[in-house]
Amino acid sequence: MKLQLTPPTDVKRELGLSSVLISNEAYDGIALFGFEMGCSWDEEHGAGILFYKNVVVDYGQADSSFSGLSMTDAEFRDFIATKMSPVVPEK
């Protein structure tokens, strides 16, 4: 199902915030946080977004909103390095 969500009212109609999740651990003084949402296009699995600072580091089904909340410091650094690495186009 392909959705076209243009004005904010379209998004509001299709998504509903169910949880705001904040990690217990802080990395460089900043915690990861996620939004878990219900959505019209996948009622069973929902939608989720995980942030670090002001960067989206994971998104997808609802479990994406908490996918990184219980990592060790080393796991977190590897996770962030892969998620925040710039994509280099192939030649």
Summary of the structure (lengths in Angstrom):
residues: 91
radius of gyration: 14.9
end to end distance: 33.4
largest distance: 43.1
contacts: 225
relative contact order: 0.17
helix: 25%
strand: 38%
